Amino acid sequence: MTNHYSILIQWSEQDQTYIASLPEFGPYAHTHGSSYEEALKNAKDVLELLVEDYQARGKELPLLNSSKITV
């Protein structure tokens, strides 16, 4: 996949799992995983499905987030 969308992964104390969000796709585009790596893998899978769905329906993809965060 050549699109460079954001994936935000945070630990949820309440859910005792990692939550991965895809901010450019809105508040309901998220998944989770029991490890950081699993959450990242799941987020990449969801992202791929979202892009495929948008393209199949002829819907314009969201604009890329141009802000960068360095950790």
Secondary structure, DSSP 4 states (H G I P E B T S, - for coil): -------EEEEETTTTEEEEE-GGG-TT-EEEESSHHHHHHHHHHHHHHHHHHHHHTTPPPPPPP------
